[in-house]
Amino acid sequence: MFKVIARLVFAATAVAAVAAPLASHAQDNAIKLGYAKCAHCTPLALTPEHAQNVKLEAIGFNTGNDVLTALLSKSIDVAQVTYLHYATALDKGFDLVAISGQVNGGSQILVGNDLPLAENDWAGLKALIAKYKSEGKPFRVAASRGNAQDIHMRGAFAKQGIDVNKDVQFINIPNPSDHVQALRRGEIELICSVDPFATQIRQLNAAKFFAYPYDQAAGKLTNLIVTRSDVIAGKPKGVEETVRAIVKVNDLMTADKGLFVDTIQKVTGLDKAIAAGAVENLYPDYRMYRAPAVAIGAMMRDLKYINSDVSGAIEKHMDYRFLEAATGKPKSALGY
């Protein structure tokens, strides 16, 4: 599928390059922004009403993978993805440019209620995994492959000496909204889920909290705003105003947690108590963190998640111009 998309992207980019000089000012001011329906991402639904000098349309998708596919197929112009998506796309040779951060955090490792594990008891988890192996049973761990929670979990496991590929059986559950049912059906022992679904699982008593998986190279870093080089060339003002709107909404989320809670509830349809719990594990931050992004790429290669060294590509494809214009700050104060 990636090869097919790559060919389509290459062909479409060639056409766009010829057509770019003919783009009108009105086209420059029209931007389609895609985001996933997770708690971190929901503030992006507010960007159109806080945008100026750009016709901004915010479109919700079920997962970050869906958003990335829409960006690469040119259905949208700007996308909220994760640092994981960013490194993976660069490893595949796709045309992706990071232009802003957004919201970080939102990851929780949860375990089955019947498992004899206390919070942050990594020694107990390792012993339990060894017990399952000795009994010839798979210890099943799950995440939505390709999202930040997946890499957070894998990195945290590696830090504790647990090999996701050898010590446990990985189960991919693409849509985070399906996580709760997998736990209730007893299909998995452990999951790393994304808020607000992780908080929902806990409040429904479908599983219990084990740990925040932030002790790894990615830390709490989660969301990244990206676009393509042809969009930057053809709609530079639209991109700038989109970043400006993101910065404004981020500041609103930081100052007003109640607004953050209401936005999560409105976009996801989940209970307000779930949204309120999720907000406690979310950190609005529009900065782009260059050095940690490189470290994430290195960790992903170590975990055999990607095949090549993307360090140079990660740095080369981070464009701070729009953040600098939107905030009035130099890139040295914006994560560079």
C-alpha positions in Angstrom: 0.0 0.0 0.0 2.8 2.4 0.9 4.4 1.8 -2.5 1.2 2.6 -4.3 0.7 5.8 -2.2 4.3 6.8 -2.9 3.7 6.6 -6.6 0.5 8.5 -6.4 2.2 11.2 -4.2 5.1 11.5 -6.6 2.8 11.9 -9.6 0.5 14.4 -7.9 3.4 16.4 -6.6 4.8 16.8 -10.1 1.5 18.1 -11.3 1.2 20.4 -8.3 4.7 21.8 -9.0 3.6 22.9 -12.5 0.3 24.3 -11.3 1.6 26.2 -8.3 2.4 29.4 -10.1 -1.2 29.6 -11.2 -2.6 29.2 -7.7 -4.9 32.1 -6.7 -4.8 34.1 -3.5 -8.1 32.5 -2.5 -6.6 29.0 -2.9 -3.7 30.1 -0.7 -6.2 31.0 2.0 -8.0 27.6 2.0 -6.5 24.9 4.2 -7.9 21.5 5.2 -6.6 20.3 8.6 -7.0 16.7 9.6 -6.9 15.4 13.1 -7.6 12.1 14.9 -10.4 11.9 17.4 -8.3 11.4 20.5 -8.3 13.7 23.6 -5.1 15.4 22.6 -6.3 16.2 19.1 -9.8 17.5 19.8 -8.7 21.1 20.4 -7.9 21.3 16.7 -11.7 21.3 16.1 -11.7 24.8 17.5 -9.0 26.2 15.1 -11.5 27.3 12.3 -13.2 29.8 14.7 -9.9 31.1 15.9 -8.3 31.4 12.5 -7.9 34.7 10.6 -7.0 35.4 7.0 -7.4 31.7 6.1 -10.4 29.6 5.3 -9.6 26.7 7.6 -11.6 23.5 7.7 -10.9 21.0 10.5 -11.7 17.3 9.6 -11.9 14.5 12.2 -10.6 11.0 11.4 -10.7 7.8 13.5 -6.9 7.3 13.8 -3.6 9.0 13.1 -2.9 6.5 10.4 -6.1 7.7 8.6 -4.9 11.3 8.9 -1.5 10.5 7.5 -3.0 8.6 4.6 -5.2 11.6 3.8 -2.3 14.0 3.8 -0.1 11.8 1.5 -3.0 11.3 -0.9 -3.6 15.1 -0.9 -7.1 14.9 0.5 -6.0 17.4 3.2 -3.2 20.0 3.4 -2.1 19.9 7.1 -2.3 17.0 9.5 -2.0 16.2 13.1 0.0 13.0 13.5 2.6 11.8 16.0 6.3 11.9 16.2 6.1 8.2 15.4 4.2 8.8 12.2 6.7 11.4 11.3 9.7 9.2 11.7 7.9 6.3 9.9 6.9 8.4 6.9 10.4 9.8 6.5 11.8 6.2 6.7 9.5 5.4 3.8 10.7 8.4 1.8 7.4 10.4 2.0 7.3 14.2 1.6 6.5 15.4 5.1 7.4 18.7 6.8 6.8 19.3 10.5 5.6 22.8 11.3 4.3 22.8 14.9 3.8 20.8 18.0 0.3 20.5 19.6 -0.5 18.4 22.7 1.7 15.8 24.4 1.0 13.0 27.0 -2.2 11.0 27.0 -0.7 7.5 27.3 -1.6 5.0 30.0 -0.5 1.4 30.5 -3.5 -0.6 31.9 -3.6 -4.2 33.0 -6.4 -6.7 33.6 -8.2 -6.4 37.0 -7.3 -9.9 38.0 -3.6 -9.7 37.5 -1.6 -9.5 40.7 0.2 -6.3 39.8 0.5 -3.0 41.7 1.1 0.4 40.1 4.6 0.7 38.6 5.5 -2.8 39.7 7.8 -3.6 36.8 9.6 -6.3 38.6 6.3 -8.0 39.3 5.3 -7.6 35.6 8.5 -9.2 34.4 8.0 -12.1 36.9 4.4 -12.5 35.7 5.5 -12.6 32.0 8.2 -15.2 32.9 5.5 -17.3 34.7 3.2 -17.2 31.6 6.2 -18.3 29.4 7.0 -21.2 31.8 3.3 -22.3 31.6 3.4 -22.1 27.8 0.8 -19.3 27.8 1.2 -16.1 25.8 1.2 -12.8 27.7 -0.8 -10.6 25.4 -0.1 -6.9 25.2 -1.9 -4.5 22.9 -1.8 -1.0 21.4 -2.9 0.6 18.2 0.1 0.0 16.0 1.4 3.2 14.6 0.3 5.6 17.3 2.3 7.3 20.0 1.1 4.9 22.7 2.6 2.0 20.8 6.1 3.5 20.7 5.7 4.8 24.3 4.9 1.2 25.4 7.7 -0.4 23.4 10.3 2.1 24.6 9.2 1.7 28.2 9.3 -2.1 28.0 12.7 -2.0 26.4 14.0 0.2 29.2 12.8 -2.4 31.7 14.4 -5.3 29.7 11.1 -6.6 28.2 11.3 -7.5 24.5 7.9 -6.9 22.9 8.8 -9.2 20.0 10.1 -12.1 22.1 8.8 -12.0 25.6 5.1 -11.2 24.9 2.6 -11.6 22.2 1.7 -8.2 20.6 -2.0 -7.7 19.6 -2.8 -4.8 17.2 -6.2 -3.1 17.9 -6.3 -0.3 15.3 -9.2 1.7 16.7 -8.6 2.9 20.3 -12.4 2.9 20.9 -12.2 -0.9 20.7 -9.7 -1.2 23.5 -12.3 -1.4 26.2 -14.1 -4.4 24.7 -10.9 -6.3 24.1 -10.2 -6.0 27.8 -13.7 -6.9 28.8 -13.6 -10.0 26.6 -10.3 -11.1 28.2 -8.4 -11.1 24.9 -5.4 -9.3 26.3 -3.5 -9.0 29.6 -2.1 -5.5 29.1 -2.7 -2.5 26.9 -1.2 0.9 26.3 -4.2 3.1 25.4 -4.7 6.8 24.5 -6.8 9.2 26.4 -9.7 9.7 26.7 -10.2 6.0 26.0 -7.7 5.0 28.7 -9.5 7.0 31.3 -12.8 5.6 30.1 -11.5 2.0 30.5 -10.5 2.9 34.1 -13.7 4.5 35.0 -15.7 1.6 33.6 -13.5 -0.8 35.7 -12.5 -2.7 32.6 -8.9 -2.6 33.7 -6.6 -1.0 36.3 -3.9 1.5 36.0 -0.3 0.2 35.8 2.0 3.0 34.7 2.5 6.1 32.5 5.0 4.9 29.8 7.0 8.1 29.7 10.4 6.7 30.9 11.9 6.3 27.3 13.4 8.5 24.6 10.0 9.9 23.5 9.2 11.1 27.0 5.7 12.6 26.9 6.0 13.8 23.3 3.0 12.8 21.2 1.5 15.1 18.6 3.1 16.9 15.7 1.5 19.1 13.0 2.9 18.3 9.5 2.3 19.3 5.9 3.9 18.6 2.5 6.5 20.7 0.7 4.1 21.5 -2.1 1.6 23.0 0.4 4.3 25.2 1.8 5.3 26.3 -1.7 1.7 26.9 -2.8 0.0 28.1 0.3 2.6 29.7 2.6 0.3 32.3 4.1 -2.4 29.7 4.7 0.1 27.4 6.5 1.3 30.3 8.7 -2.3 31.3 9.6 -3.1 27.7 10.4 -0.1 27.5 12.8 -1.2 30.8 14.3 -4.6 29.3 15.0 -3.1 26.2 16.6 -1.0 28.3 18.9 -4.0 30.4 19.9 -6.1 27.4 20.7 -3.2 25.8 22.6 -3.0 28.9 24.8 -6.7 28.7 25.4 -6.5 25.0 26.4 -3.6 25.8 28.8 -5.6 28.7 30.4 -9.0 27.0 30.6 -9.1 23.3 31.4 -12.9 23.5 31.5 -12.9 24.4 27.8 -10.5 21.5 27.1 -12.9 19.1 28.9 -15.9 20.5 27.0 -14.1 20.2 23.6 -13.1 16.5 24.3 -16.7 15.7 25.3 -18.2 17.4 22.2 -15.9 15.8 19.7 -15.7 12.3 21.2 -19.2 12.1 22.7 -17.7 10.6 25.9 -18.9 11.4 29.4 -17.7 14.7 31.0 -16.1 12.8 33.9 -14.0 10.8 31.4 -12.9 14.0 29.6 -12.0 15.7 32.9 -9.9 12.7 33.9 -8.1 12.6 30.5 -7.2 16.3 30.7 -5.0 15.6 33.7 -2.7 13.6 31.5 -2.5 16.0 28.6 0.1 18.8 28.1 -0.6 21.5 25.4 2.7 22.5 23.8 3.1 23.9 20.4 6.9 23.6 20.4 8.7 21.1 18.1 11.5 19.2 19.9 14.3 18.6 17.5 16.8 16.6 19.7 14.1 14.4 21.3 12.6 13.8 17.8 16.0 12.5 16.7 16.2 10.3 19.8 12.7 8.9 19.0 13.9 8.0 15.5 16.9 6.2 16.9 14.8 4.3 19.4 12.4 3.3 16.7 15.3 1.9 14.7 16.7 0.1 17.7 13.2 -1.5 18.2 13.2 -2.4 14.4 10.2 -0.2 13.9 11.9 1.5 11.0 14.7 0.3 8.8 17.0 3.4 8.3 18.7 6.1 10.2 16.3 9.0 9.9 18.2 11.5 12.1 19.2 13.7 9.3 15.8 13.6 7.6 14.0 14.5 10.9 16.2 17.6 11.4 16.0 18.6 7.7 12.2 18.4 7.6 11.4 20.5 10.6 10.5 24.0 9.5 10.3 26.5 12.3 9.4 29.6 10.2 5.7 29.4 10.8 6.0 28.9 14.6 8.4 31.9 14.7 5.9 34.0 12.8 3.0 32.9 14.9 4.7 33.4 18.3 7.3 36.1 17.7 9.8 33.8 19.3 13.1 32.5 17.8 13.4 28.8 17.0 15.9 28.5 19.9 12.9 29.1 22.2 10.6 26.7 20.2 12.3 23.4 20.7 15.2 23.8 18.2 
